[in-house]
């Protein structure tokens, strides 16, 4: 085969390689954006969880205090 005959084959292979590289680059960018969004969401959820744990502890303390007061009322003459 002459160089002139193989040139179109190489050009087609090069175009295919370029297309695949662009596709991979695009997929990488999408994954990076999704990863960033998920990290932000995780941070928000962790902050929300901390707040809920704090509220739960406060409610638990209040309930325990009420139970203590009720028991003391039962024991008083």
PQR file with spaces between the fields and no chain letter, atoms N, CA, C, O and H, PARSE charges and radii, in Angstrom:
ATOM       1  N    UNK     1       0.843   -1.189    0.000 -0.4000 1.5000
ATOM       2  CA   UNK     1       0.000    0.000    0.000 -0.0000 2.0000
ATOM       3  C    UNK     1       0.877    1.238    0.000  0.5500 1.7000
ATOM       4  O    UNK     1       1.943    1.270    0.615 -0.5500 1.4000
ATOM       5  N    UNK     2       0.416    2.227   -0.685 -0.4000 1.5000
ATOM       6  CA   UNK     2       1.190    3.466   -0.726 -0.0000 2.0000
ATOM       7  C    UNK     2       0.749    4.370    0.405  0.5500 1.7000
ATOM       8  O    UNK     2      -0.298    4.171    1.021 -0.5500 1.4000
ATOM       9  H    UNK     2      -0.450    2.201   -1.185  0.4000 1.0000
ATOM      10  N    UNK     3       1.579    5.371    0.660 -0.4000 1.5000
ATOM      11  CA   UNK     3       1.226    6.331    1.713 -0.0000 2.0000
ATOM      12  C    UNK     3      -0.074    7.051    1.397  0.5500 1.7000
ATOM      13  O    UNK     3      -0.842    7.373    2.304 -0.5500 1.4000
ATOM      14  H    UNK     3       2.430    5.533    0.160  0.4000 1.0000
ATOM      15  N    UNK     4      -0.325    7.305    0.128 -0.4000 1.5000
ATOM      16  CA   UNK     4      -1.550    7.996   -0.278 -0.0000 2.0000
ATOM      17  C    UNK     4      -2.776    7.146    0.028  0.5500 1.7000
ATOM      18  O    UNK     4      -3.835    7.679    0.359 -0.5500 1.4000
ATOM      19  H    UNK     4       0.299    7.044   -0.609  0.4000 1.0000
ATOM      20  N    UNK     5      -2.641    5.855   -0.079 -0.4000 1.5000
ATOM      21  CA   UNK     5      -3.780    4.965    0.174 -0.0000 2.0000
ATOM      22  C    UNK     5      -4.051    4.801    1.663  0.5500 1.7000
ATOM      23  O    UNK     5      -5.205    4.649    2.063 -0.5500 1.4000
ATOM      24  H    UNK     5      -1.781    5.422   -0.349  0.4000 1.0000
ATOM      25  N    UNK     6      -3.006    4.831    2.494 -0.4000 1.5000
ATOM      26  CA   UNK     6      -3.205    4.634    3.932 -0.0000 2.0000
ATOM      27  C    UNK     6      -3.549    5.923    4.663  0.5500 1.7000
ATOM      28  O    UNK     6      -4.027    5.893    5.797 -0.5500 1.4000
ATOM      29  H    UNK     6      -2.069    4.955    2.169  0.4000 1.0000
ATOM      30  N    UNK     7      -3.305    7.052    4.010 -0.4000 1.5000
ATOM      31  CA   UNK     7      -3.577    8.336    4.665 -0.0000 2.0000
ATOM      32  C    UNK     7      -5.036    8.473    5.100  0.5500 1.7000
ATOM      33  O    UNK     7      -5.276    8.871    6.240 -0.5500 1.4000
ATOM      34  H    UNK     7      -2.918    7.076    3.089  0.4000 1.0000
ATOM      35  N    UNK     8      -6.027    8.164    4.249 -0.4000 1.5000
ATOM      36  CA   UNK     8      -7.418    8.278    4.699 -0.0000 2.0000
ATOM      37  C    UNK     8      -7.726    7.374    5.899  0.5500 1.7000
ATOM      38  O    UNK     8      -8.522    7.747    6.760 -0.5500 1.4000
ATOM      39  H    UNK     8      -5.831    7.841    3.323  0.4000 1.0000
ATOM      40  N    UNK     9      -7.110    6.206    5.962 -0.4000 1.5000
ATOM      41  CA   UNK     9      -7.323    5.297    7.090 -0.0000 2.0000
ATOM      42  C    UNK     9      -6.793    5.934    8.368  0.5500 1.7000
ATOM      43  O    UNK     9      -7.459    5.908    9.403 -0.5500 1.4000
ATOM      44  H    UNK     9      -6.463    5.904    5.262  0.4000 1.0000
ATOM      45  N    UNK    10      -5.603    6.499    8.296 -0.4000 1.5000
ATOM      46  CA   UNK    10      -5.025    7.163    9.463 -0.0000 2.0000
ATOM      47  C    UNK    10      -5.841    8.379    9.885  0.5500 1.7000
ATOM      48  O    UNK    10      -6.027    8.636   11.075 -0.5500 1.4000
ATOM      49  H    UNK    10      -5.062    6.520    7.456  0.4000 1.0000
ATOM      50  N    UNK    11      -6.320    9.119    8.898 -0.4000 1.5000
ATOM      51  CA   UNK    11      -7.136   10.301    9.210 -0.0000 2.0000
ATOM      52  C    UNK    11      -8.440    9.889    9.887  0.5500 1.7000
ATOM      53  O    UNK    11      -8.882   10.533   10.838 -0.5500 1.4000
ATOM      54  H    UNK    11      -6.169    8.911    7.932  0.4000 1.0000
ATOM      55  N    UNK    12      -9.043    8.831    9.402 -0.4000 1.5000
ATOM      56  CA   UNK    12     -10.285    8.342   10.015 -0.0000 2.0000
ATOM      57  C    UNK    12     -10.017    7.861   11.435  0.5500 1.7000
ATOM      58  O    UNK    12     -10.803    8.129   12.344 -0.5500 1.4000
ATOM      59  H    UNK    12      -8.684    8.308    8.629  0.4000 1.0000
ATOM      60  N    UNK    13      -8.908    7.152   11.626 -0.4000 1.5000
ATOM      61  CA   UNK    13      -8.562    6.676   12.969 -0.0000 2.0000
ATOM      62  C    UNK    13      -8.280    7.847   13.895  0.5500 1.7000
ATOM      63  O    UNK    13      -8.660    7.833   15.066 -0.5500 1.4000
ATOM      64  H    UNK    13      -8.270    6.934   10.888  0.4000 1.0000
ATOM      65  N    UNK    14      -7.608    8.865   13.359 -0.4000 1.5000
ATOM      66  CA   UNK    14      -7.308   10.050   14.165 -0.0000 2.0000
ATOM      67  C    UNK    14      -8.588   10.787   14.544  0.5500 1.7000
ATOM      68  O    UNK    14      -8.731   11.234   15.682 -0.5500 1.4000
ATOM      69  H    UNK    14      -7.299    8.876   12.408  0.4000 1.0000
ATOM      70  N    UNK    15      -9.520   10.918   13.597 -0.4000 1.5000
ATOM      71  CA   UNK    15     -10.808   11.575   13.899 -0.0000 2.0000
ATOM      72  C    UNK    15     -11.574   10.792   14.970  0.5500 1.7000
ATOM      73  O    UNK    15     -12.168   11.379   15.874 -0.5500 1.4000
ATOM      74  H    UNK    15      -9.403   10.555   12.672  0.4000 1.0000
ATOM      75  N    UNK    16     -11.552    9.476   14.859 -0.4000 1.5000
ATOM      76  CA   UNK    16     -12.229    8.637   15.851 -0.0000 2.0000
ATOM      77  C    UNK    16     -11.580    8.799   17.221  0.5500 1.7000
ATOM      78  O    UNK    16     -12.271    8.891   18.236 -0.5500 1.4000
ATOM      79  H    UNK    16     -11.069    8.998   14.124  0.4000 1.0000
ATOM      80  N    UNK    17     -10.267    8.833   17.244 -0.4000 1.5000
ATOM      81  CA   UNK    17      -9.548    9.034   18.499 -0.0000 2.0000
ATOM      82  C    UNK    17      -9.870   10.402   19.099  0.5500 1.7000
ATOM      83  O    UNK    17     -10.083   10.513   20.306 -0.5500 1.4000
ATOM      84  H    UNK    17      -9.706    8.759   16.420  0.4000 1.0000
ATOM      85  N    UNK    18      -9.908   11.437   18.269 -0.4000 1.5000
ATOM      86  CA   UNK    18     -10.262   12.784   18.740 -0.0000 2.0000
ATOM      87  C    UNK    18     -11.672   12.795   19.310  0.5500 1.7000
ATOM      88  O    UNK    18     -11.926   13.397   20.353 -0.5500 1.4000
ATOM      89  H    UNK    18      -9.736   11.347   17.288  0.4000 1.0000
ATOM      90  N    UNK    19     -12.598   12.116   18.611 -0.4000 1.5000
ATOM      91  CA   UNK    19     -13.989   12.062   19.078 -0.0000 2.0000
ATOM      92  C    UNK    19     -14.064   11.382   20.442  0.5500 1.7000
ATOM      93  O    UNK    19     -14.773   11.847   21.335 -0.5500 1.4000
ATOM      94  H    UNK    19     -12.393   11.626   17.763  0.4000 1.0000
ATOM      95  N    UNK    20     -13.339   10.293   20.596 -0.4000 1.5000
ATOM      96  CA   UNK    20     -13.356    9.563   21.860 -0.0000 2.0000
ATOM      97  C    UNK    20     -12.711   10.371   22.986  0.5500 1.7000
ATOM      98  O    UNK    20     -13.185   10.341   24.121 -0.5500 1.4000
ATOM      99  H    UNK    20     -12.763    9.916   19.871  0.4000 1.0000
ATOM     100  N    UNK    21     -11.633   11.089   22.677 -0.4000 1.5000
ATOM     101  CA   UNK    21     -10.988   11.934   23.688 -0.0000 2.0000
ATOM     102  C    UNK    21     -11.944   13.036   24.128  0.5500 1.7000
ATOM     103  O    UNK    21     -12.063   13.318   25.320 -0.5500 1.4000
ATOM     104  H    UNK    21     -11.247   11.112   21.755  0.4000 1.0000
ATOM     105  N    UNK    22     -12.628   13.664   23.164 -0.4000 1.5000
ATOM     106  CA   UNK    22     -13.603   14.706   23.515 -0.0000 2.0000
ATOM     107  C    UNK    22     -14.739   14.129   24.352  0.5500 1.7000
ATOM     108  O    UNK    22     -15.196   14.757   25.307 -0.5500 1.4000
ATOM     109  H    UNK    22     -12.531   13.435   22.195  0.4000 1.0000
ATOM     110  N    UNK    23     -15.188   12.943   23.995 -0.4000 1.5000
ATOM     111  CA   UNK    23     -16.249   12.277   24.753 -0.0000 2.0000
ATOM     112  C    UNK    23     -15.798   11.999   26.188  0.5500 1.7000
ATOM     113  O    UNK    23     -16.545   12.239   27.137 -0.5500 1.4000
ATOM     114  H    UNK    23     -14.816   12.432   23.220  0.4000 1.0000
ATOM     115  N    UNK    24     -14.591   11.500   26.338 -0.4000 1.5000
ATOM     116  CA   UNK    24     -14.060   11.224   27.679 -0.0000 2.0000
ATOM     117  C    UNK    24     -13.868   12.505   28.481  0.5500 1.7000
ATOM     118  O    UNK    24     -14.151   12.541   29.679 -0.5500 1.4000
ATOM     119  H    UNK    24     -13.984   11.305   25.567  0.4000 1.0000
ATOM     120  N    UNK    25     -13.390   13.552   27.821 -0.4000 1.5000
ATOM     121  CA   UNK    25     -13.207   14.837   28.495 -0.0000 2.0000
ATOM     122  C    UNK    25     -14.548   15.372   28.978  0.5500 1.7000
ATOM     123  O    UNK    25     -14.665   15.873   30.097 -0.5500 1.4000
ATOM     124  H    UNK    25     -13.161   13.523   26.848  0.4000 1.0000
ATOM     125  N    UNK    26     -15.552   15.258   28.123 -0.4000 1.5000
ATOM     126  CA   UNK    26     -16.895   15.715   28.490 -0.0000 2.0000
ATOM     127  C    UNK    26     -17.445   14.904   29.664  0.5500 1.7000
ATOM     128  O    UNK    26     -18.030   15.463   30.592 -0.5500 1.4000
ATOM     129  H    UNK    26     -15.457   14.851   27.214  0.4000 1.0000
ATOM     130  N    UNK    27     -17.255   13.600   29.617 -0.4000 1.5000
ATOM     131  CA   UNK    27     -17.722   12.745   30.716 -0.0000 2.0000
ATOM     132  C    UNK    27     -17.001   13.091   32.012  0.5500 1.7000
ATOM     133  O    UNK    27     -17.611   13.107   33.081 -0.5500 1.4000
ATOM     134  H    UNK    27     -16.779   13.146   28.863  0.4000 1.0000
ATOM     135  N    UNK    28     -15.721   13.364   31.921 -0.4000 1.5000
ATOM     136  CA   UNK    28     -14.940   13.732   33.106 -0.0000 2.0000
ATOM     137  C    UNK    28     -15.454   15.041   33.703  0.5500 1.7000
ATOM     138  O    UNK    28     -15.580   15.163   34.921 -0.5500 1.4000
ATOM     139  H    UNK    28     -15.225   13.351   31.053  0.4000 1.0000
ATOM     140  N    UNK    29     -15.750   16.017   32.844 -0.4000 1.5000
ATOM     141  CA   UNK    29     -16.281   17.297   33.322 -0.0000 2.0000
ATOM     142  C    UNK    29     -17.634   17.109   34.000  0.5500 1.7000
ATOM     143  O    UNK    29     -17.900   17.699   35.047 -0.5500 1.4000
ATOM     144  H    UNK    29     -15.647   15.917   31.854  0.4000 1.0000
ATOM     145  N    UNK    30     -18.489   16.279   33.394 -0.4000 1.5000
ATOM     146  CA   UNK    30     -19.805   16.007   34.009 -0.0000 2.0000
ATOM     147  C    UNK    30     -19.636   15.351   35.371  0.5500 1.7000
ATOM     148  O    UNK    30     -20.310   15.726   36.330 -0.5500 1.4000
ATOM     149  H    UNK    30     -18.273   15.800   32.543  0.4000 1.0000
ATOM     150  N    UNK    31     -18.745   14.379   35.463 -0.4000 1.5000
ATOM     151  CA   UNK    31     -18.507   13.691   36.728 -0.0000 2.0000
ATOM     152  C    UNK    31     -17.961   14.653   37.780  0.5500 1.7000
ATOM     153  O    UNK    31     -18.333   14.577   38.951 -0.5500 1.4000
ATOM     154  H    UNK    31     -18.197   14.074   34.684  0.4000 1.0000
ATOM     155  N    UNK    32     -17.084   15.551   37.359 -0.4000 1.5000
ATOM     156  CA   UNK    32     -16.518   16.526   38.297 -0.0000 2.0000
ATOM     157  C    UNK    32     -17.620   17.440   38.838  0.5500 1.7000
ATOM     158  O    UNK    32     -17.674   17.710   40.037 -0.5500 1.4000
ATOM     159  H    UNK    32     -16.783   15.612   36.408  0.4000 1.0000
ATOM     160  N    UNK    33     -18.497   17.916   37.949 -0.4000 1.5000
ATOM     161  CA   UNK    33     -19.598   18.780   38.380 -0.0000 2.0000
ATOM     162  C    UNK    33     -20.538   18.029   39.321  0.5500 1.7000
ATOM     163  O    UNK    33     -20.973   18.570   40.338 -0.5500 1.4000
ATOM     164  H    UNK    33     -18.453   17.697   36.974  0.4000 1.0000
ATOM     165  N    UNK    34     -20.845   16.785   38.975 -0.4000 1.5000
ATOM     166  CA   UNK    34     -21.722   15.982   39.827 -0.0000 2.0000
ATOM     167  C    UNK    34     -21.076   15.733   41.188  0.5500 1.7000
ATOM     168  O    UNK    34     -21.745   15.799   42.219 -0.5500 1.4000
ATOM     169  H    UNK    34     -20.492   16.346   38.149  0.4000 1.0000
ATOM     170  N    UNK    35     -19.789   15.451   41.187 -0.4000 1.5000
ATOM     171  CA   UNK    35     -19.053   15.221   42.428 -0.0000 2.0000
ATOM     172  C    UNK    35     -19.091   16.468   43.307  0.5500 1.7000
ATOM     173  O    UNK    35     -19.316   16.375   44.514 -0.5500 1.4000
ATOM     174  H    UNK    35     -19.245   15.397   40.349  0.4000 1.0000
ATOM     175  N    UNK    36     -18.872   17.626   42.704 -0.4000 1.5000
ATOM     176  CA   UNK    36     -18.912   18.884   43.453 -0.0000 2.0000
ATOM     177  C    UNK    36     -20.299   19.104   44.056  0.5500 1.7000
ATOM     178  O    UNK    36     -20.421   19.485   45.220 -0.5500 1.4000
ATOM     179  H    UNK    36     -18.690   17.701   41.723  0.4000 1.0000
ATOM     180  N    UNK    37     -21.336   18.863   43.263 -0.4000 1.5000
ATOM     181  CA   UNK    37     -22.705   19.032   43.759 -0.0000 2.0000
ATOM     182  C    UNK    37     -22.998   18.055   44.895  0.5500 1.7000
ATOM     183  O    UNK    37     -23.625   18.426   45.888 -0.5500 1.4000
ATOM     184  H    UNK    37     -21.237   18.554   42.317  0.4000 1.0000
ATOM     185  N    UNK    38     -22.550   16.817   44.754 -0.4000 1.5000
ATOM     186  CA   UNK    38     -22.784   15.825   45.804 -0.0000 2.0000
ATOM     187  C    UNK    38     -22.028   16.172   47.082  0.5500 1.7000
ATOM     188  O    UNK    38     -22.532   15.944   48.182 -0.5500 1.4000
ATOM     189  H    UNK    38     -22.041   16.516   43.948  0.4000 1.0000
ATOM     190  N    UNK    39     -20.830   16.718   46.948 -0.4000 1.5000
ATOM     191  CA   UNK    39     -20.080   17.133   48.139 -0.0000 2.0000
ATOM     192  C    UNK    39     -20.801   18.267   48.866  0.5500 1.7000
ATOM     193  O    UNK    39     -20.866   18.288   50.095 -0.5500 1.4000
ATOM     194  H    UNK    39     -20.420   16.904   46.055  0.4000 1.0000
ATOM     195  N    UNK    40     -21.346   19.215   48.086 -0.4000 1.5000
ATOM     196  CA   UNK    40     -22.113   20.306   48.704 -0.0000 2.0000
ATOM     197  C    UNK    40     -23.347   19.753   49.407  0.5500 1.7000
ATOM     198  O    UNK    40     -23.666   20.149   50.528 -0.5500 1.4000
ATOM     199  H    UNK    40     -21.293   19.198   47.088  0.4000 1.0000
ATOM     200  N    UNK    41     -24.034   18.838   48.740 -0.4000 1.5000
ATOM     201  CA   UNK    41     -25.229   18.234   49.329 -0.0000 2.0000
ATOM     202  C    UNK    41     -24.876   17.475   50.605  0.5500 1.7000
ATOM     203  O    UNK    41     -25.599   17.556   51.598 -0.5500 1.4000
ATOM     204  H    UNK    41     -23.774   18.516   47.829  0.4000 1.0000
ATOM     205  N    UNK    42     -23.776   16.747   50.581 -0.4000 1.5000
ATOM     206  CA   UNK    42     -23.336   16.011   51.766 -0.0000 2.0000
ATOM     207  C    UNK    42     -23.055   16.966   52.918  0.5500 1.7000
ATOM     208  O    UNK    42     -23.441   16.702   54.057 -0.5500 1.4000
ATOM     209  H    UNK    42     -23.189   16.682   49.774  0.4000 1.0000
ATOM     210  N    UNK    43     -22.385   18.071   52.624 -0.4000 1.5000
ATOM     211  CA   UNK    43     -22.074   19.048   53.665 -0.0000 2.0000
ATOM     212  C    UNK    43     -23.361   19.616   54.266  0.5500 1.7000
ATOM     213  O    UNK    43     -23.474   19.765   55.482 -0.5500 1.4000
ATOM     214  H    UNK    43     -22.072   18.285   51.699  0.4000 1.0000
ATOM     215  N    UNK    44     -24.325   19.931   53.407 -0.4000 1.5000
ATOM     216  CA   UNK    44     -25.612   20.453   53.881 -0.0000 2.0000
ATOM     217  C    UNK    44     -26.320   19.425   54.760  0.5500 1.7000
ATOM     218  O    UNK    44     -26.838   19.763   55.824 -0.5500 1.4000
ATOM     219  H    UNK    44     -24.234   19.811   52.419  0.4000 1.0000
ATOM     220  N    UNK    45     -26.340   18.179   54.316 -0.4000 1.5000
ATOM     221  CA   UNK    45     -27.011   17.126   55.086 -0.0000 2.0000
ATOM     222  C    UNK    45     -26.313   16.854   56.414  0.5500 1.7000
ATOM     223  O    UNK    45     -26.972   16.588   57.419 -0.5500 1.4000
ATOM     224  H    UNK    45     -25.919   17.904   53.452  0.4000 1.0000
ATOM     225  N    UNK    46     -24.985   16.919   56.423 -0.4000 1.5000
ATOM     226  CA   UNK    46     -24.260   16.721   57.678 -0.0000 2.0000
ATOM     227  C    UNK    46     -24.568   17.851   58.655  0.5500 1.7000
ATOM     228  O    UNK    46     -24.714   17.616   59.855 -0.5500 1.4000
ATOM     229  H    UNK    46     -24.449   17.135   55.606  0.4000 1.0000
ATOM     230  N    UNK    47     -24.666   19.072   58.144 -0.4000 1.5000
ATOM     231  CA   UNK    47     -24.994   20.209   59.001 -0.0000 2.0000
ATOM     232  C    UNK    47     -26.416   20.049   59.553  0.5500 1.7000
ATOM     233  O    UNK    47     -26.666   20.280   60.736 -0.5500 1.4000
ATOM     234  H    UNK    47     -24.547   19.263   57.170  0.4000 1.0000
ATOM     235  N    UNK    48     -27.334   19.653   58.679 -0.4000 1.5000
ATOM     236  CA   UNK    48     -28.718   19.434   59.106 -0.0000 2.0000
ATOM     237  C    UNK    48     -28.788   18.318   60.149  0.5500 1.7000
ATOM     238  O    UNK    48     -29.520   18.430   61.132 -0.5500 1.4000
ATOM     239  H    UNK    48     -27.131   19.466   57.718  0.4000 1.0000
ATOM     240  N    UNK    49     -28.035   17.254   59.938 -0.4000 1.5000
ATOM     241  CA   UNK    49     -28.008   16.133   60.876 -0.0000 2.0000
ATOM     242  C    UNK    49     -27.507   16.588   62.243  0.5500 1.7000
ATOM     243  O    UNK    49     -28.060   16.195   63.270 -0.5500 1.4000
ATOM     244  H    UNK    49     -27.439   17.163   59.140  0.4000 1.0000
ATOM     245  N    UNK    50     -26.467   17.409   62.258 -0.4000 1.5000
ATOM     246  CA   UNK    50     -25.942   17.915   63.534 -0.0000 2.0000
ATOM     247  C    UNK    50     -27.008   18.695   64.287  0.5500 1.7000
ATOM     248  O    UNK    50     -27.162   18.548   65.499 -0.5500 1.4000
ATOM     249  H    UNK    50     -26.018   17.729   61.424  0.4000 1.0000
ATOM     250  N    UNK    51     -27.744   19.528   63.554 -0.4000 1.5000
ATOM     251  CA   UNK    51     -28.822   20.283   64.179 -0.0000 2.0000
ATOM     252  C    UNK    51     -29.904   19.383   64.740  0.5500 1.7000
ATOM     253  O    UNK    51     -30.419   19.624   65.832 -0.5500 1.4000
ATOM     254  H    UNK    51     -27.619   19.647   62.569  0.4000 1.0000
ATOM     255  N    UNK    52     -30.250   18.345   63.993 -0.4000 1.5000
ATOM     256  CA   UNK    52     -31.280   17.412   64.461 -0.0000 2.0000
ATOM     257  C    UNK    52     -30.816   16.623   65.676  0.5500 1.7000
ATOM     258  O    UNK    52     -31.603   16.367   66.587 -0.5500 1.4000
ATOM     259  H    UNK    52     -29.832   18.148   63.106  0.4000 1.0000
ATOM     260  N    UNK    53     -29.558   16.239   65.697 -0.4000 1.5000
ATOM     261  CA   UNK    53     -29.022   15.531   66.866 -0.0000 2.0000
ATOM     262  C    UNK    53     -29.080   16.433   68.089  0.5500 1.7000
ATOM     263  O    UNK    53     -29.431   15.986   69.181 -0.5500 1.4000
ATOM     264  H    UNK    53     -28.918   16.447   64.956  0.4000 1.0000
ATOM     265  N    UNK    54     -28.736   17.699   67.906 -0.4000 1.5000
ATOM     266  CA   UNK    54     -28.781   18.645   69.025 -0.0000 2.0000
ATOM     267  C    UNK    54     -30.216   18.806   69.528  0.5500 1.7000
ATOM     268  O    UNK    54     -30.452   18.803   70.736 -0.5500 1.4000
ATOM     269  H    UNK    54     -28.451   18.062   67.019  0.4000 1.0000
ATOM     270  N    UNK    55     -31.172   18.948   68.610 -0.4000 1.5000
ATOM     271  CA   UNK    55     -32.576   19.078   69.013 -0.0000 2.0000
ATOM     272  C    UNK    55     -33.049   17.810   69.724  0.5500 1.7000
ATOM     273  O    UNK    55     -33.792   17.883   70.703 -0.5500 1.4000
ATOM     274  H    UNK    55     -30.980   18.951   67.629  0.4000 1.0000
ATOM     275  N    UNK    56     -32.625   16.672   69.238 -0.4000 1.5000
ATOM     276  CA   UNK    56     -32.996   15.402   69.862 -0.0000 2.0000
ATOM     277  C    UNK    56     -32.480   15.340   71.292  0.5500 1.7000
ATOM     278  O    UNK    56     -33.212   14.939   72.197 -0.5500 1.4000
ATOM     279  H    UNK    56     -32.022   16.613   68.442  0.4000 1.0000
ATOM     280  N    UNK    57     -31.240   15.728   71.505 -0.4000 1.5000
ATOM     281  CA   UNK    57     -30.662   15.707   72.853 -0.0000 2.0000
ATOM     282  C    UNK    57     -31.411   16.652   73.789  0.5500 1.7000
ATOM     283  O    UNK    57     -31.668   16.307   74.943 -0.5500 1.4000
ATOM     284  H    UNK    57     -30.645   16.053   70.770  0.4000 1.0000
ATOM     285  N    UNK    58     -31.762   17.843   73.298 -0.4000 1.5000
ATOM     286  CA   UNK    58     -32.523   18.786   74.128 -0.0000 2.0000
ATOM     287  C    UNK    58     -33.886   18.198   74.492  0.5500 1.7000
ATOM     288  O    UNK    58     -34.315   18.287   75.643 -0.5500 1.4000
ATOM     289  H    UNK    58     -31.553   18.123   72.361  0.4000 1.0000
ATOM     290  N    UNK    59     -34.564   17.601   73.517 -0.4000 1.5000
ATOM     291  CA   UNK    59     -35.871   16.993   73.788 -0.0000 2.0000
ATOM     292  C    UNK    59     -35.731   15.848   74.786  0.5500 1.7000
ATOM     293  O    UNK    59     -36.560   15.695   75.683 -0.5500 1.4000
ATOM     294  H    UNK    59     -34.216   17.529   72.582  0.4000 1.0000
ATOM     295  N    UNK    60     -34.689   15.053   74.630 -0.4000 1.5000
ATOM     296  CA   UNK    60     -34.446   13.941   75.550 -0.0000 2.0000
ATOM     297  C    UNK    60     -34.241   14.453   76.969  0.5500 1.7000
ATOM     298  O    UNK    60     -34.790   13.889   77.915 -0.5500 1.4000
ATOM     299  H    UNK    60     -34.016   15.177   73.901  0.4000 1.0000
ATOM     300  N    UNK    61     -33.462   15.508   77.125 -0.4000 1.5000
ATOM     301  CA   UNK    61     -33.222   16.083   78.453 -0.0000 2.0000
ATOM     302  C    UNK    61     -34.517   16.601   79.066  0.5500 1.7000
ATOM     303  O    UNK    61     -34.765   16.415   80.257 -0.5500 1.4000
ATOM     304  H    UNK    61     -33.017   15.966   76.356  0.4000 1.0000
ATOM     305  N    UNK    62     -35.342   17.252   78.246 -0.4000 1.5000
ATOM     306  CA   UNK    62     -36.611   17.777   78.756 -0.0000 2.0000
ATOM     307  C    UNK    62     -37.532   16.644   79.204  0.5500 1.7000
ATOM     308  O    UNK    62     -38.156   16.725   80.262 -0.5500 1.4000
ATOM     309  H    UNK    62     -35.141   17.403   77.279  0.4000 1.0000
ATOM     310  N    UNK    63     -37.613   15.597   78.400 -0.4000 1.5000
ATOM     311  CA   UNK    63     -38.473   14.460   78.754 -0.0000 2.0000
ATOM     312  C    UNK    63     -37.975   13.808   80.040  0.5500 1.7000
ATOM     313  O    UNK    63     -38.769   13.473   80.919 -0.5500 1.4000
ATOM     314  H    UNK    63     -37.106   15.531   77.541  0.4000 1.0000
ATOM     315  N    UNK    64     -36.660   13.627   80.149 -0.4000 1.5000
ATOM     316  CA   UNK    64     -36.105   13.038   81.368 -0.0000 2.0000
ATOM     317  C    UNK    64     -36.385   13.923   82.578  0.5500 1.7000
ATOM     318  O    UNK    64     -36.659   13.413   83.664 -0.5500 1.4000
ATOM     319  H    UNK    64     -36.015   13.898   79.435  0.4000 1.0000
ATOM     320  N    UNK    65     -36.321   15.237   82.403 -0.4000 1.5000
ATOM     321  CA   UNK    65     -36.625   16.152   83.505 -0.0000 2.0000
ATOM     322  C    UNK    65     -38.098   16.038   83.899  0.5500 1.7000
ATOM     323  O    UNK    65     -38.424   16.037   85.086 -0.5500 1.4000
ATOM     324  H    UNK    65     -36.098   15.651   81.521  0.4000 1.0000
ATOM     325  N    UNK    66     -38.983   15.944   82.913 -0.4000 1.5000
ATOM     326  CA   UNK    66     -40.413   15.796   83.208 -0.0000 2.0000
ATOM     327  C    UNK    66     -40.678   14.486   83.946  0.5500 1.7000
ATOM     328  O    UNK    66     -41.455   14.453   84.900 -0.5500 1.4000
ATOM     329  H    UNK    66     -38.718   15.945   81.949  0.4000 1.0000
ATOM     330  N    UNK    67     -40.040   13.422   83.507 -0.4000 1.5000
ATOM     331  CA   UNK    67     -40.205   12.130   84.180 -0.0000 2.0000
ATOM     332  C    UNK    67     -39.730   12.231   85.624  0.5500 1.7000
ATOM     333  O    UNK    67     -40.373   11.698   86.528 -0.5500 1.4000
ATOM     334  H    UNK    67     -39.408   13.449   82.732  0.4000 1.0000
ATOM     335  N    UNK    68     -38.627   12.899   85.842 -0.4000 1.5000
ATOM     336  CA   UNK    68     -38.118   13.089   87.204 -0.0000 2.0000
ATOM     337  C    UNK    68     -39.098   13.868   88.060  0.5500 1.7000
ATOM     338  O    UNK    68     -39.320   13.519   89.219 -0.5500 1.4000
ATOM     339  H    UNK    68     -38.105   13.332   85.108  0.4000 1.0000
ATOM     340  N    UNK    69     -39.694   14.926   87.502 -0.4000 1.5000
ATOM     341  CA   UNK    69     -40.672   15.712   88.262 -0.0000 2.0000
ATOM     342  C    UNK    69     -41.920   14.882   88.568  0.5500 1.7000
ATOM     343  O    UNK    69     -42.464   14.957   89.669 -0.5500 1.4000
ATOM     344  H    UNK    69     -39.514   15.210   86.560  0.4000 1.0000
ATOM     345  N    UNK    70     -42.368   14.098   87.599 -0.4000 1.5000
ATOM     346  CA   UNK    70     -43.546   13.253   87.831 -0.0000 2.0000
ATOM     347  C    UNK    70     -43.282   12.214   88.915  0.5500 1.7000
ATOM     348  O    UNK    70     -44.145   11.951   89.752 -0.5500 1.4000
ATOM     349  H    UNK    70     -41.926   14.037   86.704  0.4000 1.0000
ATOM     350  N    UNK    71     -42.103   11.632   88.898 -0.4000 1.5000
ATOM     351  CA   UNK    71     -41.761   10.648   89.936 -0.0000 2.0000
ATOM     352  C    UNK    71     -41.718   11.304   91.309  0.5500 1.7000
ATOM     353  O    UNK    71     -42.168   10.724   92.297 -0.5500 1.4000
ATOM     354  H    UNK    71     -41.402   11.846   88.218  0.4000 1.0000
ATOM     355  N    UNK    72     -41.181   12.499   91.364 -0.4000 1.5000
ATOM     356  CA   UNK    72     -41.118   13.173   92.669 -0.0000 2.0000
ATOM     357  C    UNK    72     -42.516   13.540   93.157  0.5500 1.7000
ATOM     358  O    UNK    72     -42.767   13.544   94.362 -0.5500 1.4000
ATOM     359  H    UNK    72     -40.816   12.970   90.562  0.4000 1.0000
ATOM     360  N    UNK    73     -43.431   13.848   92.235 -0.4000 1.5000
ATOM     361  CA   UNK    73     -44.812   14.126   92.628 -0.0000 2.0000
ATOM     362  C    UNK    73     -45.495   12.863   93.157  0.5500 1.7000
ATOM     363  O    UNK    73     -46.270   12.930   94.111 -0.5500 1.4000
ATOM     364  H    UNK    73     -43.227   13.845   91.256  0.4000 1.0000
ATOM     365  N    UNK    74     -45.213   11.721   92.545 -0.4000 1.5000
ATOM     366  CA   UNK    74     -45.793   10.460   93.007 -0.0000 2.0000
ATOM     367  C    UNK    74     -45.309   10.107   94.406  0.5500 1.7000
ATOM     368  O    UNK    74     -46.060    9.547   95.204 -0.5500 1.4000
ATOM     369  H    UNK    74     -44.584   11.667   91.769  0.4000 1.0000
ATOM     370  N    UNK    75     -44.060   10.434   94.702 -0.4000 1.5000
ATOM     371  CA   UNK    75     -43.462   10.062   95.981 -0.0000 2.0000
ATOM     372  C    UNK    75     -43.832   11.016   97.112  0.5500 1.7000
ATOM     373  O    UNK    75     -43.729   10.654   98.284 -0.5500 1.4000
ATOM     374  H    UNK    75     -43.450   10.889   94.053  0.4000 1.0000
ATOM     375  N    UNK    76     -44.255   12.209   96.780 -0.4000 1.5000
ATOM     376  CA   UNK    76     -44.578   13.158   97.855 -0.0000 2.0000
ATOM     377  C    UNK    76     -45.945   12.816   98.456  0.5500 1.7000
ATOM     378  O    UNK    76     -46.859   12.378   97.757 -0.5500 1.4000
ATOM     379  H    UNK    76     -44.338   12.503   95.828  0.4000 1.0000
ATOM     380  N    UNK    77     -46.058   13.030   99.782 -0.4000 1.5000
ATOM     381  CA   UNK    77     -47.302   12.638  100.488 -0.0000 2.0000
ATOM     382  C    UNK    77     -48.481   13.494  100.172  0.5500 1.7000
ATOM     383  O    UNK    77     -49.569   13.264  100.699 -0.5500 1.4000
ATOM     384  H    UNK    77     -45.316   13.386  100.350  0.4000 1.0000
